[in-house]
Amino acid sequence: MALELELVPKTKRPAGQACCAAPVLPDVDAPQARRLAAVAKALADPTRVQIVDVLRKAAGQVCVCELVPLFDMSQPALSHHLRKLREAGVVGVERRGLWAYYYVIPESTRELSSWLK
């Protein structure tokens, strides 16, 4: 069974006239979109998701020396991932002498979670 299509000449709409109305408008403003994107980008790495999972489950703060044995990577590589999470505002750090203690910042993940619902 063949389908017959009627060919219609292409027409141009006047300058400035939209082709159609947007079905919905974004609820997220530009600053919030940047924050959400930064958190999502930081969590786009499986190792970082695992790091956040460990920190989330831990009661209080976790020393970087406790994290190193959990992951099959060097301490500098782990520090790189922690720095990316810190820059995105997903985790915070408190320095005590030579050691760094990391924790999840609940507001960062809460905002992403509520937006995804």
Secondary structure, 3 states (H helix, E strand, C coil): CCCCCCCCCCCCCCCCCCCCCCCCCCCCCHHHHHHHHHHHHHCCCHHHHHHHHHHHHCCCCEEHHHHHHHCCCCHHHHHHHHHHHHHCCCEEEEEECCEEEEEECHHHHHHHHHHHC
